[in-house]
Amino acid sequence: MSLYDYDARKKHWISPRLALVYYEDLSRIFGENLIKGDFKKVFEGKAVALTLLGLHRSTGIHYMMQVPVEVNNSPDIVTMNLIEYVDRPVMMNLQDVEVVEYGENSEEDIATFLENRKLSPAAGKAYDEKTIILCHITKSEVRIDHTALHEAIKKLNPKPWVYLMGSIPGKNNFYRLVRVWPALDSPIEFDAVEEGIKYPHPDSRKFGLGTAKKIVYKKTNLPHPSPFEVFELDEGKLKDKFGVA
């Protein structure tokens, strides 16, 4: 699915803070049953939410996110930020985020891993410059030469941007985010709890067509969507499957 055809008004946009709160809520509800097989979008959403906290710390840009209704199609997650212009209304800038996990069972070096999964000429045809490939690193004790990785990706010259994100060993709730393509940036290290607390409101918002030239987030009394709505989960089916009241 192209972002040019994406209907951004179908559901609520949520803040990365709310996405992480809902991840914890679902963890309490489903416990050890919260595994990727049934909750793939929850884990992808968590990775993207952490990334947006890091980007906000670095750039100050206020991002929101949503899991598309069509969960089996690309993109995995859509993010957006609003942009003001002098001569036209506020515009919604959309980004397609494709999440790939470099985990304990990943045996290739990370450059080969990314090429095989997302950046080969064949795979890369599906992605354009509006796409972010987010490599979520969950493998323990992995060392990555960011300069060498950048040079390896340069040989492929893909259109999408590439970020790496993972936790920092020995530092609870700390994460490292680095863009390795098209430019190689300095790593961003951040405390997810601290960044989540100070992330700007609102935590959820629906948008329609408008003519305003200024970004204004109006406070409303509308309830937030549920975690099941946010992550496109069948609440009844999952609670029945795992015996949750």
Residue pairs with C-beta under 8 A, 6 or more apart in sequence:
1 68
1 70
1 73
1 74
1 75
3 75
3 78
3 94
3 95
3 96
3 130
6 68
6 78
6 94
8 66
8 78
8 80
8 92
8 94
8 207
9 206
9 207
9 208
10 69
11 66
11 69
11 206
11 225
11 229
12 66
12 204
12 205
12 206
12 224
12 225
12 229
12 230
13 64
13 65
13 66
13 80
13 204
13 205
13 206
13 207
14 64
14 65
14 66
14 203
14 204
14 224
14 225
14 230
15 64
15 65
15 199
15 200
15 201
15 202
15 203
15 204
16 48
16 49
16 50
16 52
16 53
16 56
16 63
16 64
16 65
16 196
16 199
17 49
17 53
17 196
17 197
17 199
17 203
18 203
18 204
18 224
18 230
19 45
19 46
19 48
19 49
19 65
19 230
20 46
20 49
20 50
20 192
20 196
22 42
22 227
22 230
22 231
23 42
23 45
23 46
23 49
25 227
26 34
26 39
26 42
26 227
26 231
27 34
29 244
30 39
30 238
30 242
30 244
33 242
34 42
36 43
38 238
38 241
39 231
39 233
41 67
41 71
41 76
41 77
41 231
41 232
41 233
42 231
42 233
43 101
44 67
44 76
44 77
44 99
45 65
45 67
45 77
45 230
45 231
47 99
47 101
47 134
47 136
47 165
48 65
48 76
48 77
48 79
48 97
48 99
48 134
49 65
50 165
50 175
50 177
50 192
51 97
51 134
51 163
51 165
51 177
52 63
52 65
52 79
53 175
53 190
53 192
53 195
53 196
53 199
54 165
54 175
54 177
54 188
54 190
54 195
55 61
55 63
55 177
55 188
56 62
56 63
56 195
56 199
57 188
57 190
57 195
58 177
58 188
61 81
62 81
62 82
62 200
63 79
63 80
63 81
64 79
64 80
64 81
64 205
65 77
65 78
65 79
65 80
65 97
66 77
66 78
66 230
67 77
67 78
67 230
67 231
67 232
68 75
68 77
68 78
68 232
69 232
71 232
74 96
74 98
74 126
75 96
75 97
75 98
75 131
76 97
76 98
76 99
77 97
77 99
78 94
78 95
78 96
78 97
79 94
79 95
79 97
79 132
80 92
80 93
80 94
80 95
81 92
81 93
82 90
82 91
82 92
82 93
82 215
83 90
83 91
83 92
83 93
84 90
84 213
84 214
84 215
85 91
85 213
86 213
88 213
89 210
89 211
89 212
89 213
90 210
90 212
90 213
90 214
90 215
92 207
94 130
95 130
95 131
95 132
96 127
96 130
96 131
96 132
97 131
97 132
97 134
98 118
98 127
98 131
98 132
98 133
98 134
98 160
99 134
99 136
100 114
100 117
100 118
100 133
100 134
100 135
100 136
101 135
101 136
101 137
101 138
102 110
102 113
102 135
102 136
102 137
102 138
102 139
102 142
103 138
103 139
104 138
104 139
104 140
106 113
106 139
108 116
110 135
110 137
110 142
110 144
110 149
110 164
111 148
111 149
111 152
111 153
113 135
114 133
114 135
114 153
114 162
115 152
115 156
116 123
117 123
118 124
118 127
118 133
118 160
119 133
119 153
119 156
119 158
119 160
119 162
120 156
121 156
124 156
124 158
124 159
124 160
127 133
127 158
127 159
127 160
128 159
128 160
129 159
129 160
129 161
131 159
131 160
131 161
132 160
132 161
132 162
132 163
133 158
133 160
133 161
133 162
133 163
134 163
134 165
135 162
135 163
135 164
135 165
136 165
136 166
137 144
137 164
137 165
137 166
138 166
140 169
141 169
142 166
144 164
146 164
146 178
146 180
146 184
146 187
147 184
149 164
149 180
150 180
150 181
150 184
153 162
153 180
153 181
154 181
158 181
160 181
161 179
161 181
161 182
162 179
162 180
162 181
163 177
163 178
163 179
163 180
164 176
164 177
164 178
164 180
165 175
165 176
165 177
165 178
166 175
166 176
167 174
167 175
167 176
168 174
168 175
168 176
168 189
173 191
173 192
173 193
174 189
174 190
174 191
174 192
175 189
175 190
175 192
176 187
176 188
176 189
177 187
177 188
177 189
177 190
178 184
178 185
178 186
178 187
178 188
179 185
200 217
201 217
201 219
202 217
202 219
202 220
203 224
204 222
204 224
204 225
205 217
226 235
227 233
228 234
228 235
228 238
238 244
239 245
